[in-house]
């Protein structure tokens, strides 16, 4: 069998999992430690303040060995009594809605077309005209369409209604654009390791409000693995709830140190915003249409419509032959759009190189 050299770092622009820096990969080679050892406690305690800075919270940041969908299930099992309103504008907000139903709860949907965002007045109207709900589920940055919703404004609307929690998927926004759980009043916000954090897949981070914890304590049927109360109690003692993926924790520790050296999460936001602006300028100058409207575009994923007659499959194949990877559109948009995941540890310079290659292929 022919051995293939590893691809060069900085050419993998999939909208998740994204490229992982060699220093982060190297950190995973450290020896194992016991998950109930003092070394594990030191590891988790050492990361705690950096995680709070990353997630812009004074609350405990939960770390779990699971995909982000696991913490999405945690949100529903611990935050919804009987009924939730799901804001649906793409594949991952659709998943949130399906999870509500899968856990035996009633789901009221607020659907908008692919590429659109739900605006505050639409949410207010839906909450007024439907039966009372326990929670609202919303995806901040919808990976399938590149839409960035105004979660701060949507949360403000939810707060107008009594005892309704705000459950937020921040999977492709946290660490790549502003996410403020405390300031915006989010009751549960979660992310996955493989997106703007630029870690291997397999970890989820979450922040729960006191309102969310009170709701969880009173709810039966929370399950075991995703029991928020157990997670919060263990995390307060710098202990994992179950045996964690130790190498991924080593990678997280290394990446938190790298984020600190970059200048903290705000510096990381600025780099992602610069990549978004560069992609927007490139598209505008070449007459390439964005799927989302201006002002509602993700800082981490650009979803672009291909010119008539051009195939996403052919474009992706040509780029792959040159050692570069981007994403096709998602679902119904598979052939008509491409998605560029300019997130994690990517730079404007690398994005420029990629966009030049895309332009050459389209020409």
Secondary structure, DSSP 4 states (H G I P E B T S, - for coil): -PPPPPPPTT-B--SSS----HHHHHHTTSPP--TTSHHHHHHHHHHHHHHHHHHT-SSPEEEEES-HHHHHHHHHHHH-SSEEEEEESSHHHHHHHHHHHHTT-EEEEEE--TT----HHHHHHHHHHS---SEEEEESEETTTTEE--HHHHHHHHTTSTT-EEEEE-TTTTTTS---HHHHT-SEEEEETTSTT---SSEEEEEE-HHHHHHHHT-S---STT-HHHHHHHHHTT--SS---HHHHHHHHHHHHHHHHHTSHHHHHHHHHHHHHHHHHHHHHTTPEESSPTTSB-SSEEEEEPPTT--HHHHHHHHHHTT-B-EE--GGGTTTEEEEE--TT--HHHHHHHHHHHHHHH-
